[in-house]
Amino acid sequence: MKQTLLIIDAQQELIEGNKVEQGVFEKEKIVTNINTVIEKAIKEDIPVVFIRDLDVSHGEGPGFQIHRDIKVPSTAIIFDKAATNSFYGTPLHEHLSENNVDHIVIMGCKTEHCIDSAVRTATINHFDVTLVGDGHSTSDSKNLSANQIILHHNEILHGHYNVDNFSLVRNSNEDLFTPVHNNYR
């Protein structure tokens, strides 16, 4: 089975916030968990792909870059996107297909936007997904706290399916690169 670790919008200004936007919930925890899973990926020779949102910090400067405390592997691939969906207008799908990837481990920000759309789009495009339940974050909305949004998405995306492929939610302390999807088919 070919796998990839996909880290979405783990950018400096998005995680930390700025004068207009609040930072994400439990930002230190999300950065630590991303680093933990990157280490696991490196040990298992799993490629790491980062997606950066061009809307963050107007697509430039230190705020646009991957968070300063995330240990980006020298072999990581970085794609930039202009839409919420990481697959839209980027070479991500082509890259995954060319490398015969069939399982994607997903982490990053923001839960209800870019994470949700990536998980759903991946399953539609014939990839099994493991969403890292303690590896994605967001900020409060007008109606829900960030924690409520995260918990809700962990619930609704666990077992989300599109016929043949589906997503499971597991935490960073689990063996994420030993997928368990076949146990449920």
ABEGO torsion letter per residue (X at the ends): XBBBBBBBGBBAAAAAEBAABBBBBGAAAAAAAAAAAAAAAAAAGBBBBBBBBAABGGGBEAAABBBAABBBBAABBBBBBABABAABGBAAAAAAAAAGBABBBBBEOBAABAAAAAAAAAAAAGBBBBBBAAABBBBBBAABBAAAAAAAAAAAABGBBBGABBBBBBBAABBAABBAAAAAX
